[in-house]
């Protein structure tokens, strides 16, 4: 049996198991709380694993291992930013959101504001952030399938995007939050097990001596000790200050973006109490932290055992470093059959990873469309619960279909920047509005609307006029040049704009509701009046 | 609050009460400084990675350099802060918030 046939078989087993879970979940999904929030009946540990499942995308697994394998130390900066970001979620957002919201991010933002403009803004921002992120994952799936399953024809890639799209639609439409959460949990267990297994084998190969692993990696990378220092990816290029500022801009967007990502925020609603929400973030931090430590070993291990040249030869961005390493280390320890099996396992796990993340994103965006835009803005709160869920399912279907089509059109474009853009929009538009809503007494409708649109617009515009869209060989449109903003990541400018816009919007408007502020403050800290779990 | 005492909501009465003020103080006095602290600590790491390459590349033992140790310390500090917050919340926040919630919701809801 070839490794491709074996990976595909393993992947089919994963799909069959998760579809089984999804249909089981659908029988336990009766009302809106079940569909949007999994009945709020998941435990902190379960939701912590699901947080890991939602967060550890193929971009983190394959991408970070790849950056480390090719550029050495600089890939580590990503993992640290992605992890530290969870402290913002833990200390400032998770419990307070759980206590004051219901189904979506907008529930908290619109709590003490005039609901329609704020829900519109928050809904638009949720859908834009989720679709950027979703599109990047879909295109990534098309590219990966060639490397993982040996499918390289255009028809094969399009077929893959369609299959991924259909599966994610089924998970969300049929299973709602319950089904999607279980898919995340299964995926998190598989991903952690796979990554830990390869890590142990790699470390064992070097006698569990980190220094010897690093030394071999530096040697095999062809870059010597520079491989272990910051600067290979950022900052060695000509424009010194710009690339250093870009590094800070990226760092800010990563650390402040996570707590503004809608598909992460709605996870806090799936547990019965704020205390469980806290527990779930702490479990999430543990799982994600260990995972990033594993990717560090995977990345350096790939450089040491496979060699940076062989990795770059297969994929310029290094996305195949982890699967290549799995094959190599399997071969070295268990012979050819071992290599084939280990490669197949890691390839199937990587694919399961993509599938789970896109399902989470589809759920977040369709929930926001149905609950915020349809039920509260168009229907002004008169839609029945059943009608709302029906619209949520239809919009999950529509969003899935749109992303399949966009994914097919964008498959040959370099859309990796969309993930960074999603983080930048989340940090510039959503986070300022959330923080002000929860902590600033004076905050009002005008402030919320200006924070969201200000942060969203500045992040998107700055990216359009940045070197990732035009003017450089790796840009989205390499043949034209209309860029004037020097940084690849807009965060350094757009995050302050988001906070400032929220401040200015607030002080320019006289609106202020003391009673509603008292309600959100008391409710967010004590949980009095918070949404309860439903047990069927 | 004295002038509007009669017409203010239950939430406003609780908000003005000493127990809630104490809960709020305990939460904010812990969460805000620690947030500023870990953000500064993280930005220091990013800035040093950009501006102090020589220092970050200093080898400490074997092939392990300052940059790598600094990175590991970010992991360690993240885990420690998460653990410390859980402890703080268990001991100092939950008893107060449970009490206030119990008073506001009575026994009918649980």
Interface residues (C-beta under 8 A of the other chain):
Chain A: X73 X76 X77 X80 X81 X83 X84 X86 X87 X88 X90 X91 X92 X210 X211 X212 X214 X215 X218 X225 X228 X229 X230 X231 X234 X235 X244 X247 X248 X251 X252 X255 X274 X275 X278 X279 X281 X282 X285 X286 X289 X292 X293 X514 X515 X518 X519 X521 X522 X523 X525 X526 X527 X528 X529 X532
Chain B: X8 X9 X11 X12 X14 X15 X20 X23 X24 X27 X31 X34 X35 X38 X39 X42 X43 X45 X46 X47 X49 X50 X51 X53 X56 X57 X59 X61 X62 X63 X64 X65 X67 X68 X71 X74 X75 X78 X79 X81 X82 X83 X85 X86 X89 X94 X97 X100 X101 X104 X105 X109
